[in-house]
Amino acid sequence: MNDHLDRDAVIRALEDRVRKLEKTNAVLMQAAEDRSEAEHGAYDLFKTNATLEQKVGERTASLKLAQEQLQKSLSLVRATLDSTADGIVVVDPQGRVVDYNERFRVLWRIPQDLARAGLAFALLRHLGSQVVRGDSFVRRLSALAYEPSTQLEEEITCLDGRVFELYSTPQRMEGKTVGRVWCFRDITERKRTGELISRLGHILNSSSNEIYLFDAESLRFVQTNGSAQRNLGYSQDELREMQPSDIVVGLTPGQFRRLLRPLHAGREDELRLETELRRRDGTTYPVAMHLQLSQREDPAVFVAVVQDITERRRAHEQLHYLANYDGLTGLANRHQFGERLGELLQLARAKAAQVAVMFLDLDRFKSVNDTLGHSAGDRMLQEVARRIKWCLRGTDLVARLGGDEFAVALPGASQEAVDAVARKVLKAFHRPFVVDGQELYSATSIGISFFPADGEDVDTLLKHADAAMYLAKEQGRGNHQFFRSDLGVQAQDRLDFESRLRSAGERGELRLHYQGQFDLQTEAIVGFEALVRWEHPQLGLLGPDRFIPTAEETGSIVELGNWVLRTACRQWRAWVDAGHAPVQMAVNISVRQLRQPDFVDQVLRIVREAGMDPACLELELTETGLMTDADLSTGILERVKAQGMRVSIDDFGTGYSSLAYLNRFSIDTLKIDRSFVREIGSARDSTAIVQAISALGSAMRLTVVAEGVETPAQAEFLRAQGCHVAQGYLYSRPLPPDAATQLLQQRGRDGARSGR
């Protein structure tokens, strides 16, 4: 800095004074030697001069020390100015630059010659050339020269994106303003960091997930978002006094620390778990928790992202229930019955005991559905289930296999005991069933087989009980029969049926009908499902439920399935050649087809021969079929998807209890089973299942197709849930090719909402 006091001049004056005193002293000394009359007076003067000389010497030494200390102070001030992060410049009232530090010059990219010139206004123009709205900036700073007592603080945005913080204050000495100090600080990174933190804070608080940050050592929460506070019922301050073990059900602080060890040790990058959290009011809720260690913070913190999975778990439990139990009657379904009967057989084998299997089929139940409707038929089935259960022991197993078929397993029962149970069941059917105020009468035919005499596995026992049930129907219905090895007549009939089915394709007896699939928003046709029929020479036109199970059992389903696929692909090509826009063609694929070694090659060959776009072919598979051999299914579906074809799950929610395969397999479409759709609005569980499947499809970006849509109310509900496509009698029955072509002309994508 410049020093207004010329300290060197002062020192020189003092030194000159000392020299003069020395000369005077010499004269006085000479006079003393001459011992003049004035000796005594001169001696006194000598002493006075000697004293003065001593004091002048002391003063000179003091000034030299002060100069050295001042120089050190000036050096310290300079070093401090040059080492500060702020750019500083001092200007006097006349507009001259008194001093500045190097940071100021570098910050504003000031040339050395301009800085040395010391003209404040020139520097100000240079600064203004780099600032957004520079003219206004120059005017504001220039005006401060006329306001010596004003302080200024503001942010400056430069043209290159940098942001400076400006602070200007008067420089005062002895109560007077002697200049102005300007400080500039580069806050670009701080500004960006602040904006980032603000955005992150907004993201955290707008997230529906709960987010927790807790100290890696103390495990105390340091930050939580709004969702966490709302769900738990605690404030931010309250949570900062808590640890995760205070809200995680069933985990002590020590157990929670042990859980985190793999993250602490670096053995794992993240931990995922499902647990439950406890709210302030003591209630709990299930969550999926994702934990990571963030060591970029100081101190390090754990980050926990928590998702409330109450609805997902409820939907999963409902789907699990529907996969194992009949939604209408609450009884075990075929899948659950097979598993539990298998367990009973293992126990019986170990104990050398027997197990009886009863197969029940209601007599003339179809007439109830046809005359009174499915709703009345469903209520009757519910009462049938109650009556059968009433006739059994607590250890017995009862199931609804589907439609009007029921099965019962009686472990450890003798033939006499089983006979008594069968009679009891038959008697229970003697009472009328009251439905909608009407008395309905129905009977049941019962077939019975025994383990191990009539079979040693579930399928064989059910098959033989089924054969005995057919014998009961032949014997006039409403009775029970035990399986006999000489049940040859029925067996022969089945053999004839199977033989005829094998050659149905060659005989030209197979027919393919097409049921339209409609966009729920536009009501335009977006696809068809190919449905096979059999024109039996004696039995007439048979639906797939009459012969597909036999084809599956005998293996003829492979040839039959290939015929369906080939015919459907050719029909698609014919529609495109006729000028229709391409639509999806859904074809059902059986488990046996899927398990063929050349399945994918066979499908590709058929598609290419027909000239079909693979992207328009959708293969429909059942849940159970996929899970029979999950590893094999995964490989097959990967090859199918690689060729551009789509994959859908038929009758979703009815065949298997786990949702894990949706992530494992490459699925495009979920088809809601017609049994759920039929009960929309009348059965709370089914309605909830439809909602859950629709939400699941939306979350996983899958197309959701509802089967069996028969009423506008069902369609409206499905539309509101985000279901994409509807299929059912409300829109179209399965149609032969010519009628399907007409429908495509009327209701194609360009003919949406043209009428039903």
C-alpha positions in Angstrom: 0.0 0.0 0.0 1.2 3.7 -0.4 2.4 5.4 2.8 1.3 9.0 3.2 4.1 9.6 5.9 7.7 10.0 4.5 9.4 8.1 7.3 12.9 8.2 5.6 12.8 12.0 5.6 12.1 12.2 9.3 15.0 9.8 10.0 17.3 11.9 7.9 16.4 15.1 9.8 17.1 13.5 13.1 20.5 12.3 11.9 21.3 15.8 10.7 20.4 17.2 14.2 22.6 14.6 15.8 25.6 15.7 13.7 25.0 19.4 14.6 24.9 18.5 18.3 28.1 16.5 18.0 29.8 19.6 16.5 28.5 21.8 19.2 29.6 19.3 21.8 33.1 19.4 20.3 33.3 23.1 20.6 32.2 23.0 24.2 34.7 20.4 25.0 37.5 22.5 23.5 36.3 25.4 25.5 36.4 23.3 28.7 40.0 22.4 27.9 40.9 26.0 27.7 39.4 26.4 31.2 38.0 29.8 30.5 36.1 31.9 33.0 32.9 30.4 31.8 34.0 26.9 32.6 31.3 26.1 35.0 28.5 27.3 32.7 30.0 25.4 29.7 30.2 22.3 31.8 26.5 22.5 32.5 25.8 23.0 28.9 27.9 20.0 28.1 25.8 17.8 30.4 22.6 19.2 28.9 23.9 18.3 25.4 25.0 14.9 26.4 21.5 14.2 27.8 19.9 15.4 24.6 22.3 13.3 22.6 21.3 10.2 24.5 17.6 10.9 24.1 18.0 11.6 20.4 19.7 8.3 20.0 17.0 6.5 21.9 14.4 8.2 19.7 16.2 7.2 16.5 16.4 3.6 17.6 12.7 3.6 18.5 11.8 5.0 15.0 13.9 2.4 13.3 12.1 -0.3 15.3 8.7 1.2 14.4 9.7 1.3 10.8 10.6 -2.4 10.8 7.4 -3.3 12.6 5.4 -1.2 10.1 7.1 -2.9 7.2 6.2 -6.3 8.7 2.6 -5.2 9.1 2.4 -3.9 5.6 3.9 -7.2 4.3 1.3 -9.2 6.4 -1.5 -7.1 5.0 -0.2 -7.5 1.4 0.2 -11.3 1.9 -3.3 -11.5 3.4 -4.8 -9.5 0.5 -3.0 -11.7 -2.1 -4.1 -14.9 -0.4 -7.8 -14.1 0.0 -10.3 -15.8 -2.3 -12.0 -12.4 -2.8 -11.0 -9.8 -5.4 -10.4 -6.5 -3.5 -9.8 -3.0 -4.9 -9.5 0.3 -2.9 -10.5 3.6 -4.6 -10.0 7.1 -3.2 -12.6 9.9 -3.5 -11.0 11.3 -6.6 -11.5 8.0 -8.5 -7.9 6.8 -8.3 -7.1 3.2 -7.5 -5.2 3.2 -4.2 -4.6 -0.5 -4.0 -5.8 -3.9 -5.3 -4.9 -7.6 -4.9 -3.9 -10.1 -7.6 -7.2 -12.0 -7.1 -9.1 -8.9 -8.3 -7.1 -8.7 -11.5 -7.3 -12.4 -12.2 -11.1 -12.6 -11.4 -11.9 -9.8 -13.9 -9.1 -10.7 -16.4 -7.6 -7.2 -16.2 -4.5 -6.5 -18.2 -1.4 -5.5 -16.2 -1.1 -2.1 -17.9 -4.7 -1.2 -17.2 -4.3 -2.2 -13.6 -1.1 -0.2 -13.1 -2.7 2.9 -14.7 -4.8 3.1 -11.5 -7.9 4.8 -13.2 -11.0 3.6 -11.4 -13.4 4.6 -14.2 -11.4 2.7 -16.9 -11.4 -0.3 -14.7 -15.1 0.1 -14.2 -15.7 0.1 -18.0 -13.6 -3.0 -18.3 -15.8 -4.7 -15.6 -19.0 -3.6 -17.3 -17.9 -5.2 -20.6 -18.1 -8.6 -19.0 -21.4 -8.3 -17.1 -25.0 -8.9 -18.2 -26.6 -5.5 -18.6 -23.2 -3.9 -18.2 -24.3 -0.3 -18.8 -26.7 -0.5 -15.8 -23.9 -2.1 -13.8 -21.5 0.8 -14.6 -24.1 3.4 -13.7 -24.9 1.8 -10.4 -21.3 1.6 -9.3 -20.4 5.1 -10.6 -23.3 6.6 -8.6 -21.7 5.3 -5.4 -18.9 7.9 -5.8 -21.5 10.5 -4.8 -22.9 8.5 -1.9 -19.9 8.0 0.3 -21.8 6.5 3.2 -23.8 3.9 1.2 -23.1 0.2 1.4 -23.9 -2.1 -1.5 -24.4 -5.8 -1.7 -25.7 -7.7 -4.8 -25.1 -10.6 -7.2 -23.5 -10.0 -10.6 -24.0 -12.4 -13.6 -21.2 -12.4 -16.2 -21.7 -13.0 -19.8 -19.7 -16.2 -19.6 -22.1 -17.6 -16.9 -20.0 -16.9 -13.9 -21.7 -15.3 -10.9 -20.0 -12.9 -8.5 -21.1 -11.6 -5.1 -20.3 -7.9 -4.8 -19.9 -6.0 -1.5 -18.9 -2.4 -1.4 -18.4 -0.3 1.8 -16.9 3.1 2.6 -13.3 3.3 3.8 -13.1 5.4 7.0 -10.1 6.9 8.9 -10.6 9.0 12.0 -14.3 9.2 11.4 -13.8 10.5 7.8 -14.5 8.7 4.5 -11.2 8.5 2.7 -12.3 6.1 -0.1 -14.3 3.0 -0.9 -13.5 -0.8 -0.7 -14.9 -3.1 -3.3 -15.0 -6.9 -2.7 -15.8 -9.5 -5.4 -16.3 -13.2 -4.7 -16.8 -15.9 -7.3 -19.9 -17.8 -6.1 -20.6 -19.7 -9.4 -20.1 -23.2 -8.0 -21.9 -22.3 -4.7 -24.8 -21.0 -6.8 -24.9 -24.1 -9.0 -24.6 -26.4 -5.9 -27.4 -24.4 -4.2 -29.7 -24.8 -7.3 -28.8 -28.5 -7.5 -29.6 -28.9 -3.8 -32.9 -27.0 -4.3 -33.8 -29.2 -7.2 -32.9 -32.4 -5.3 -34.9 -31.2 -2.4 -37.9 -30.6 -4.6 -37.4 -34.1 -6.1 -37.1 -35.7 -2.7 -40.2 -34.0 -1.3 -42.2 -34.7 -4.5 -41.3 -38.4 -4.5 -44.0 -40.8 -3.4 -41.3 -43.0 -2.0 -40.0 -42.4 1.6 -36.4 -41.3 1.6 -34.2 -41.5 4.8 -30.6 -40.4 5.3 -29.0 -41.5 8.5 -25.5 -41.1 9.9 -23.2 -44.1 9.2 -21.8 -44.2 12.7 -24.6 -43.0 15.1 -27.4 -44.3 12.8 -29.4 -41.2 13.7 -31.6 -39.8 10.9 -30.1 -36.6 9.5 -32.7 -36.0 6.7 -36.1 -37.4 5.7 -38.5 -36.3 3.0 -42.1 -35.3 3.2 -43.5 -38.8 2.3 -41.5 -40.3 5.2 -42.8 -37.8 7.6 -46.4 -38.1 6.4 -46.5 -41.9 6.4 -44.9 -42.3 9.8 -46.6 -39.3 11.5 -43.4 -37.8 12.8 -41.9 -34.4 12.2 -38.4 -33.8 10.8 -37.1 -32.7 14.2 -38.6 -35.8 15.9 -37.0 -38.1 13.4 -33.6 -36.6 13.9 -33.7 -37.9 17.4 -34.5 -41.4 16.2 -32.8 -44.4 14.5 -34.0 -46.8 11.9 -34.4 -49.5 14.6 -37.0 -47.2 16.2 -39.4 -47.6 13.2 -38.3 -51.0 11.6 -40.5 -53.7 13.1 -38.5 -56.6 14.7 -35.0 -55.2 14.5 -32.9 -54.0 17.5 -30.1 -51.4 17.0 -27.6 -54.2 17.2 -29.4 -56.3 14.6 -29.7 -53.3 12.3 -26.0 -52.6 12.6 -25.2 -56.2 11.7 -27.6 -55.9 8.7 -25.5 -53.0 7.4 -22.1 -54.6 7.8 -21.8 -55.8 4.2 -22.3 -52.2 3.1 -19.8 -50.9 5.7 -17.2 -53.4 4.6 -17.7 -52.8 0.9 -18.8 -56.4 0.2 -22.1 -55.1 -1.2 -23.1 -52.0 -3.1 -26.7 -52.1 -2.0 -29.1 -54.1 0.1 -32.7 -54.8 -0.7 -35.2 -56.2 1.7 -38.9 -56.3 2.5 -39.9 -55.4 6.1 -42.5 -53.5 8.0 -42.4 -49.9 9.5 -44.1 -48.8 12.6 -46.0 -45.5 12.6 -46.4 -43.1 15.5 -49.8 -44.5 16.3 -48.4 -48.1 16.5 -49.8 -49.4 13.3 -47.5 -51.0 10.8 -47.3 -51.3 7.0 -45.2 -53.4 4.6 -42.4 -51.7 2.7 -39.6 -52.6 0.2 -36.4 -51.0 1.4 -33.3 -50.2 -0.8 -30.2 -49.3 1.2 -26.9 -47.8 0.0 -23.8 -46.2 1.7 -22.9 -42.7 0.5 -19.3 -41.9 1.4 -19.2 -38.7 -0.6 -20.8 -37.0 2.4 -18.8 -35.9 5.4 -19.6 -37.7 7.6 -20.8 -40.7 5.5 -24.5 -41.5 5.5 -26.7 -44.4 4.6 -29.5 -43.6 2.1 -32.7 -45.7 2.4 -35.4 -45.4 -0.3 -38.6 -47.0 1.0 -41.7 -47.9 -1.0 -45.0 -48.6 0.7 -46.1 -52.0 -0.8 -49.4 -52.3 1.0 -51.4 -52.4 -2.2 -48.9 -54.5 -4.0 -48.8 -57.1 -1.2 -52.6 -57.0 -0.9 -52.9 -57.6 -4.7 -50.2 -60.3 -4.5 -52.1 -62.0 -1.7 -55.3 -61.8 -3.6 -53.7 -63.2 -6.7 -52.1 -66.0 -4.6 -55.5 -66.8 -3.2 -57.1 -66.8 -6.6 -54.3 -69.0 -7.9 -55.0 -71.6 -5.2 -58.6 -71.2 -4.4 -61.8 -70.9 -6.3 -63.0 -67.3 -6.2 -66.6 -68.2 -6.3 -66.9 -70.9 -3.7 -63.7 -70.4 -1.6 -62.8 -74.1 -2.1 -59.3 -75.2 -3.2 -59.0 -75.1 -7.0 -57.5 -77.8 -9.2 -54.0 -76.6 -8.7 -54.2 -76.5 -4.9 -56.1 -79.8 -4.8 -53.4 -81.5 -6.9 -50.7 -80.3 -4.5 -52.5 -81.2 -1.3 -53.6 -84.6 -2.6 -50.0 -85.3 -3.6 -49.0 -84.6 0.0 -51.8 -86.9 1.3 -50.5 -89.7 -1.0 -47.0 -89.3 0.3 -48.2 -89.7 3.9 -50.5 -92.6 3.0 -47.6 -94.3 1.2 -45.4 -94.0 4.3 -48.1 -95.4 6.6 -49.4 -98.0 4.1 -52.8 -96.3 4.3 -55.4 -95.7 1.6 -56.9 -92.5 0.2 -60.2 -92.2 -1.5 -60.8 -89.7 -4.3 -64.3 -88.7 -5.3 -65.1 -86.9 -8.6 -68.5 -85.1 -8.6 -70.2 -83.6 -11.6 -73.6 -81.8 -11.3 -76.4 -83.3 -13.4 -78.0 -81.0 -16.0 -76.4 -77.9 -14.4 -76.1 -76.3 -17.9 -79.9 -75.8 -18.0 -79.7 -73.6 -14.9 -77.2 -71.3 -16.6 -79.1 -71.3 -19.9 -82.5 -70.5 -18.3 -81.7 -68.4 -15.3 -78.3 -67.0 -16.3 -74.8 -67.3 -14.9 -75.5 -65.3 -11.8 -78.1 -67.8 -10.6 -75.8 -70.7 -11.6 -73.0 -69.1 -9.5 -75.2 -68.8 -6.4 -76.2 -72.4 -6.8 -72.6 -73.5 -7.0 -71.9 -71.7 -3.8 -74.6 -73.6 -2.1 -73.4 -76.9 -3.6 -70.0 -76.2 -2.1 -71.5 -75.5 1.4 -73.5 -78.8 1.3 -70.5 -80.9 0.2 -68.3 -79.4 3.0 -71.1 -80.1 5.5 -70.9 -83.8 4.7 -67.1 -84.2 5.2 -64.7 -84.5 8.1 -62.3 -81.7 9.0 -59.4 -83.8 7.7 -61.0 -84.2 4.3 -60.1 -82.1 1.3 -62.7 -80.6 -1.1 -62.1 -78.6 -4.3 -63.9 -77.1 -7.2 -62.0 -78.3 -10.3 -63.9 -75.9 -12.6 -67.4 -75.4 -14.0 -69.7 -77.8 -12.2 -67.0 -80.3 -11.3 -65.9 -80.9 -7.7 -63.4 -83.3 -6.1 -63.0 -84.7 -2.6 -60.1 -86.6 -1.0 -60.7 -88.7 2.1 -57.5 -89.9 3.7 -57.6 -93.2 5.7 -61.2 -93.9 4.9 -62.4 -97.5 4.3 -64.7 -98.3 1.3 -67.7 -98.6 3.7 -66.9 -95.1 5.1 -66.5 -93.6 1.7 -69.8 -95.3 0.6 -71.5 -93.6 3.6 -70.1 -90.2 2.7 -71.2 -90.5 -0.9 -74.7 -91.4 0.1 -74.7 -88.4 2.6 -73.7 -86.1 -0.2 -76.3 -87.4 -2.6 -78.9 -87.0 0.1 -77.8 -83.4 0.6 -78.9 -82.7 -3.0 -82.4 -83.9 -2.3 -83.3 -80.6 -0.8 -84.1 -77.9 -3.3 -81.7 -75.0 -4.0 -83.5 -71.7 -3.5 -82.1 -69.0 -5.9 -83.8 -65.7 -6.4 -86.9 -67.0 -4.7 -87.1 -70.0 -7.0 -86.6 -73.6 -6.0 -84.2 -75.5 -8.2 -83.4 -79.2 -8.1 -80.2 -80.8 -9.1 -78.4 -84.0 -8.5 -74.8 -85.1 -8.8 -73.0 -88.1 -10.2 -70.1 -89.3 -8.1 -67.1 -91.5 -9.2 -64.7 -93.0 -6.7 -61.2 -94.3 -6.9 -58.7 -95.5 -4.2 -55.0 -95.2 -3.6 -53.1 -97.4 -4.1 -55.5 -99.9 -5.6 -56.7 -97.8 -8.5 -53.7 -95.6 -9.0 -50.6 -94.2 -7.2 -50.5 -90.6 -8.5 -52.9 -87.7 -8.6 -53.6 -87.7 -12.3 -54.4 -91.4 -12.4 -56.7 -91.3 -9.4 -58.6 -88.3 -10.8 -58.8 -90.0 -14.2 -60.2 -93.2 -12.8 -62.6 -91.4 -10.5 -63.7 -89.4 -13.6 -64.3 -92.7 -15.5 -66.4 -94.0 -12.6 -68.4 -90.7 -12.6 -69.3 -91.3 -16.2 -70.5 -94.7 -15.3 -72.7 -93.1 -12.6 -74.2 -90.9 -15.3 -74.8 -93.9 -17.5 -76.5 -95.6 -14.6 -79.1 -92.8 -14.5 -77.3 -90.0 -12.7 -77.7 -89.0 -9.1 -75.7 -92.0 -7.8 -72.2 -93.0 -7.0 -69.9 -95.7 -8.6 -66.5 -97.1 -7.7 -63.9 -97.5 -10.3 -63.6 -100.9 -11.9 -61.0 -102.2 -14.3 -63.7 -103.5 -16.6 -65.1 -100.1 -17.3 -64.5 -100.8 -21.0 -67.4 -99.3 -22.7 -66.6 -95.8 -21.7 -63.0 -96.4 -22.3 -63.7 -97.5 -25.8 -65.8 -94.5 -26.5 -63.0 -92.3 -25.4 -60.6 -94.2 -27.6 -62.9 -93.6 -30.6 -63.1 -90.0 -29.7 -59.3 -89.7 -29.4 -58.8 -91.5 -32.8 -61.3 -89.3 -34.6 -59.7 -86.2 -33.1 -56.3 -87.2 -34.4 -57.5 -87.2 -37.9 -59.9 -84.3 -37.6 -57.5 -82.0 -39.5 -57.0 -84.4 -42.3 -60.8 -85.0 -42.6 -61.4 -81.2 -42.8 -63.4 -81.2 -39.7 -61.6 -78.4 -37.9 -62.9 -74.8 -38.1 -61.2 -71.6 -37.0 -63.4 -68.8 -35.6 -62.1 -65.3 -34.8 -63.1 -63.1 -31.8 -62.4 -59.4 -32.1 -60.2 -57.5 -29.7 -61.3 -53.9 -29.3 -59.5 -50.7 -28.2 -61.4 -49.6 -25.1 -60.9 -45.9 -26.0 -61.7 -45.9 -29.7 -63.7 -49.2 -29.9 -61.7 -50.0 -33.1 -60.6 -53.5 -33.8 -56.9 -53.9 -32.9 -56.7 -57.7 -33.1 -58.4 -61.1 -33.2 -58.0 -64.2 -31.1 -58.1 -67.5 -33.1 -60.4 -70.0 -31.5 -60.7 -73.6 -32.8 -63.9 -75.6 -33.3 -64.4 -79.2 -34.2 -67.3 -80.2 -36.6 -67.8 -83.7 -35.3 -69.9 -85.8 -37.6 -72.1 -87.2 -34.8 -71.8 -84.7 -32.0 -72.0 -81.5 -34.1 -69.9 -78.3 -33.6 -67.8 -78.8 -30.5 -66.1 -76.0 -28.5 -62.5 -76.3 -27.4 -63.5 -77.3 -23.9 -64.9 -80.5 -25.3 -61.8 -81.8 -27.1 -58.7 -79.7 -26.1 -58.2 -81.6 -22.8 -58.2 -84.9 -24.7 -55.8 -83.5 -27.3 -53.5 -82.4 -24.5 -53.7 -85.8 -22.8 -53.0 -87.8 -26.0 -50.4 -85.5 -27.5 -52.4 -84.7 -30.6 -52.5 -81.1 -29.4 -49.1 -80.4 -31.2 -50.5 -81.2 -34.6 -53.8 -79.4 -33.8 -51.9 -76.4 -32.5 -49.8 -76.2 -35.7 -53.0 -76.3 -37.8 -54.5 -73.4 -35.8 -51.3 -71.4 -36.1 -51.0 -72.0 -39.9 -54.6 -71.2 -40.6 -54.6 -68.0 -38.5 -51.4 -66.7 -40.2 -52.9 -67.4 -43.7 -56.1 -65.6 -42.7 -54.1 -62.6 -41.5 -52.3 -62.5 -44.9 -55.6 -62.7 -46.8 -56.9 -59.7 -44.9 -53.8 -57.7 -45.6 -53.9 -58.6 -49.3 -57.5 -57.5 -49.3 -56.4 -54.0 -48.3 -57.1 -54.2 -44.5 -54.7 -52.6 -42.1 -52.6 -55.2 -40.2 -54.0 -56.2 -36.8 -52.7 -58.5 -34.0 -53.5 -62.2 -34.3 -53.5 -64.0 -31.0 -53.0 -67.8 -31.1 -53.2 -70.1 -28.0 -50.1 -72.2 -27.5 -50.3 -75.4 -25.4 -47.6 -76.6 -23.0 -46.9 -79.6 -25.2 -46.3 -77.3 -28.2 -44.0 -75.1 -26.2 -42.0 -78.1 -25.1 -41.3 -79.3 -28.6 -37.5 -79.0 -29.4 -38.3 -77.3 -32.7 -41.1 -75.1 -31.4 -39.6 -71.7 -32.4 -38.3 -73.0 -35.7 -41.7 -74.4 -36.5 -43.5 -71.2 -35.6 -41.0 -69.2 -37.8 -41.5 -71.5 -40.7 -45.3 -71.2 -40.6 -45.1 -67.4 -40.3 -42.7 -67.1 -43.2 -44.7 -69.5 -45.4 -47.8 -67.5 -44.8 -46.1 -64.2 -45.4 -47.1 -62.8 -42.0 -45.4 -59.9 -40.2 -44.0 -61.6 -37.0 -44.7 -58.4 -35.0 -48.4 -59.0 -35.6 -48.4 -62.5 -34.1 -49.1 -62.9 -30.4 -48.6 -66.2 -28.7 -50.9 -66.8 -25.8 -49.6 -69.0 -23.0 -50.9 -70.0 -19.6 -49.2 -69.2 -16.3 -49.0 -72.9 -15.3 -47.6 -73.9 -18.7 -44.8 -71.4 -18.4 -43.9 -72.4 -14.8 -43.8 -76.1 -15.6 -40.2 -75.6 -16.6 -39.3 -72.0 -16.0 -35.7 -72.2 -17.2 -36.8 -73.8 -20.5 -39.6 -71.3 -20.9 -37.2 -68.4 -20.4 -34.9 -69.6 -23.2 -37.8 -70.3 -25.6 -39.5 -66.9 -25.0 -36.2 -65.1 -25.5 -35.9 -66.7 -29.0 -39.6 -65.8 -29.7 -39.1 -62.2 -28.7 -35.9 -62.0 -30.7 -38.0 -62.6 -33.8 -40.3 -59.7 -33.0 -43.3 -61.8 -31.9 -45.4 -60.8 -28.8 -46.2 -63.0 -25.8 -49.3 -62.8 -23.6 -50.4 -64.6 -20.4 -53.9 -66.0 -20.8 -56.3 -66.2 -17.8 -53.9 -64.2 -15.7 -54.2 -64.7 -12.0 -55.8 -68.1 -12.1 -53.0 -70.4 -12.6 -50.0 -69.6 -10.4 -49.3 -67.9 -7.1 -46.1 -66.0 -7.8 -45.7 -62.7 -9.8 -41.9 -63.1 -10.0 -42.1 -64.7 -13.5 -43.4 -61.4 -15.0 -39.9 -60.0 -14.5 -38.2 -63.2 -15.5 -40.2 -63.8 -18.8 -40.5 -61.3 -21.6 -44.2 -60.7 -21.4 -46.1 -58.1 -23.5 -49.7 -58.7 -22.6 -51.8 -59.7 -19.5 -55.2 -61.1 -20.2 -57.7 -60.7 -17.3 -59.7 -63.9 -16.9 -63.4 -63.7 -17.7 -64.3 -65.0 -14.3 -63.0 -61.8 -12.7 -64.6 -59.6 -15.4 -67.9 -61.3 -14.9 -68.0 -60.4 -11.2 -67.0 -56.7 -11.6 -69.2 -54.7 -9.3 -70.8 -57.7 -7.7 -67.9 -59.4 -6.0 -65.5 -57.2 -4.1 -62.5 -59.6 -4.4 -62.9 -59.9 -8.2 -63.2 -56.2 -8.6 -60.1 -55.6 -6.6 -58.2 -58.2 -8.6 -59.2 -56.5 -11.9 -57.9 -53.2 -10.4 -54.7 -54.8 -9.2 -54.0 -56.5 -12.6 -54.7 -53.2 -14.4 -52.4 -51.3 -12.1 -49.7 -54.0 -12.4 -49.9 -53.8 -16.2 -49.6 -50.1 -16.1 -46.6 -50.2 -13.7 -44.8 -52.8 -15.9 -45.8 -51.2 -19.2 -47.8 -54.2 -20.3 -50.9 -54.3 -22.5 -53.9 -55.4 -20.5 -56.7 -57.3 -22.3 -60.0 -58.1 -20.5 -61.8 -61.3 -21.6 -65.5 -62.0 -21.3 -66.7 -58.3 -21.4 -70.5 -58.6 -21.8 -71.9 -55.3 -20.4 -71.3 -51.6 -21.0 -70.8 -51.2 -17.2 -68.0 -53.7 -17.3 -66.4 -51.9 -20.3 -66.7 -48.5 -18.5 -65.1 -49.8 -15.3 -62.2 -51.4 -17.3 -61.7 -48.2 -19.2 -61.5 -46.3 -16.0 -58.9 -48.7 -14.6 -56.6 -48.1 -17.5 -57.3 -51.5 -19.2 -56.4 -51.2 -22.9 -58.3 -53.8 -24.8 -61.6 -55.6 -24.4 -62.8 -59.0 -25.8 -66.3 -60.4 -25.3 -69.9 -60.7 -26.5 -70.5 -56.9 -25.9 -68.4 -56.3 -29.0 -68.4 -59.6 -30.9 -68.9 -63.3 -30.6 -66.3 -65.6 -32.2 -67.0 -65.5 -35.9 -66.2 -67.7 -38.9 -63.8 -66.1 -41.4 -66.3 -64.4 -43.7 -68.2 -62.8 -40.8 -64.9 -61.7 -39.2 -63.8 -60.1 -42.5 -67.1 -58.1 -42.5 -66.5 -57.0 -38.9 -63.0 -55.9 -39.8 -64.4 -53.8 -42.7 -66.9 -52.2 -40.4 -64.9 -51.7 -37.2 -61.3 -51.4 -38.3 -59.1 -48.6 -37.1 -60.7 -46.2 -39.5 -64.2 -47.3 -38.5 -64.0 -46.8 -34.8 -67.2 -46.1 -33.0 -69.3 -46.9 -36.1 -71.6 -49.0 -34.0 -71.8 -52.4 -32.4 
